[in-house]
């Protein structure tokens, strides 16, 4: 795909997954100096619930993100077939809606590195954009990709914490983005006035949880939007 030469795929399962594929990624163009080099061009694949997935279908893909609704019949089992077909070295993430039963959740975590259950459609689109941007574009913040890779490969069930603010109140933004569980991945979208000193302050505030990438793409020059994917329970 892009700068890093990795292959990526967004897979939509069932009606909900098809709808999210149609929505696409967030438009994050900006006049700021550090912006995405190009639009996200991840491969996309629609899989209907119950559709057969070949064993080697996704074996050569480095990042596979599956999205759908666990309420759709056979969606969990269909997603599991996709997870099973991923290479053991790949990063695989399921971003779903609905209320999975414990058995369905356990089945999903057996085949995906990280499972995220989100009910807010806007947050789903934002997280999907974060994931593919993070793995395909240069970041203005120090980003430990090795650690993020390992985190997402063994994240189990995760939750999303999200906070907005401005660069003059970074402590409040970080505090408002608190929650239990270790940080698996973070993404900060900021305005053009965000400087190196701000980046260093953000990293210091996050401390040992410094696994955040980010770019200056907000139209609000002083704005900051911090999203943290945190390991948790469901």
Residue pairs with C-beta under 8 A, 6 or more apart in sequence:
1 7
1 8
1 41
1 42
1 136
2 37
2 38
2 41
2 136
2 137
3 37
3 136
3 137
3 138
4 135
4 136
6 62
6 63
6 135
6 136
7 43
7 60
7 61
7 62
7 63
8 42
8 43
8 61
8 62
8 63
8 64
8 65
8 132
8 135
8 136
9 42
9 43
9 44
9 45
9 58
9 61
9 63
9 64
9 65
10 21
10 42
10 43
10 44
10 45
10 65
10 67
10 128
10 132
11 17
11 44
11 45
11 46
11 47
11 58
11 64
11 65
11 66
11 67
11 82
12 18
12 19
12 20
12 21
12 44
12 45
12 46
12 47
12 67
12 68
13 47
13 48
13 49
13 66
13 67
13 68
13 72
13 75
13 78
13 79
13 82
14 48
14 49
14 68
14 69
14 72
14 75
14 78
15 69
15 72
16 67
16 68
16 69
16 72
16 97
17 46
17 47
17 66
17 67
17 68
17 69
18 46
20 67
20 121
20 124
20 125
20 128
21 44
21 46
23 121
23 125
25 39
25 40
25 125
25 128
25 129
25 132
25 133
26 125
26 126
26 129
28 35
28 36
28 129
28 133
28 189
28 215
28 217
29 35
29 36
29 217
30 192
30 216
30 217
30 218
30 219
31 192
32 191
32 192
32 215
32 216
32 217
32 218
33 192
33 216
34 138
34 140
34 215
34 216
35 215
35 216
35 217
36 133
36 137
36 215
36 217
37 137
37 138
38 137
40 129
40 132
40 133
40 136
42 63
42 132
42 136
43 61
47 53
47 78
47 82
48 78
49 68
49 72
49 73
49 74
49 75
49 78
50 73
50 74
50 77
50 78
51 78
52 81
53 78
53 81
53 82
53 85
54 85
55 84
55 85
56 85
57 82
57 85
58 64
58 82
58 85
58 86
58 87
58 90
59 85
59 86
59 87
60 87
61 86
61 87
61 90
62 89
62 90
62 91
62 135
63 90
63 91
63 92
63 93
63 131
63 132
63 135
64 82
64 83
64 86
64 90
64 91
64 92
64 93
65 92
65 93
65 94
65 95
65 128
65 131
65 132
66 79
66 82
66 83
66 92
66 93
66 94
66 95
66 96
66 112
67 94
67 95
67 96
67 124
67 128
68 75
68 78
68 79
68 96
68 97
69 75
69 96
69 97
69 98
70 76
70 96
70 97
70 98
70 99
70 100
70 104
70 117
71 97
71 98
71 99
72 98
75 96
76 100
76 104
76 107
76 108
77 107
79 94
79 96
79 108
79 111
79 112
80 107
80 108
80 110
80 111
82 111
83 92
83 94
83 108
83 110
83 111
83 112
84 111
86 92
86 111
91 113
91 135
91 149
91 152
91 153
92 111
92 112
92 113
92 114
92 153
93 112
93 113
93 114
93 115
93 116
93 131
93 152
93 155
94 108
94 112
94 114
94 115
94 116
95 116
95 118
95 124
95 127
95 128
96 108
96 115
96 116
96 117
96 118
97 117
97 118
97 119
97 121
97 124
98 117
100 108
100 117
100 234
105 115
105 157
105 234
108 115
109 115
109 156
109 157
113 152
113 153
113 154
113 155
114 151
114 152
114 153
114 155
114 156
114 157
114 158
114 184
114 229
115 155
115 156
115 157
115 158
116 127
116 157
116 158
116 159
116 160
116 229
117 157
117 159
117 234
118 124
118 127
118 160
123 160
123 162
126 162
126 227
127 160
127 227
127 229
130 185
130 187
130 227
131 185
133 187
133 215
134 143
134 148
134 185
134 187
134 213
135 145
137 215
139 213
139 214
139 215
140 190
140 194
140 199
140 214
140 215
140 216
141 188
141 199
141 202
141 203
141 212
141 213
141 214
142 199
142 203
142 210
143 211
143 212
143 213
144 210
144 211
147 211
148 184
148 185
148 211
148 213
151 182
151 183
151 184
151 185
151 211
151 231
152 184
152 185
155 184
155 229
155 231
156 231
157 231
157 232
157 233
157 234
158 181
158 184
158 229
158 230
158 231
158 232
159 179
159 181
159 229
159 230
159 232
159 234
160 227
160 228
160 229
160 230
161 177
161 178
161 179
161 227
161 228
161 230
162 177
162 225
162 226
162 227
162 228
163 173
163 174
163 176
163 177
163 225
163 226
164 173
164 223
164 224
164 225
164 226
165 172
165 173
165 176
165 223
165 224
165 226
166 191
166 220
166 222
166 223
166 224
167 190
167 191
167 193
167 194
167 195
167 198
167 222
167 223
167 224
168 222
170 198
170 201
170 202
170 205
170 224
171 205
173 224
173 226
174 202
174 205
174 206
174 226
177 226
177 227
177 228
179 228
179 230
179 232
180 230
180 232
181 230
181 231
181 232
181 233
182 209
182 230
182 231
183 206
183 209
183 211
183 212
183 228
183 229
183 230
183 231
184 211
184 229
184 230
184 231
185 211
185 212
185 228
185 229
186 206
186 209
186 211
186 212
186 213
186 214
186 226
186 227
186 228
186 229
187 212
187 213
187 214
187 226
187 227
188 202
188 212
188 213
188 214
188 224
188 225
188 226
188 227
189 214
189 215
189 217
189 218
189 224
189 225
189 227
190 198
190 214
190 215
190 216
190 217
190 218
190 223
190 224
190 225
191 216
191 218
191 219
191 220
191 221
191 222
191 223
191 224
192 216
192 221
193 221
193 222
194 216
194 224
202 212
202 226
203 210
203 212
206 212
209 228
212 226
212 228
218 224
218 225
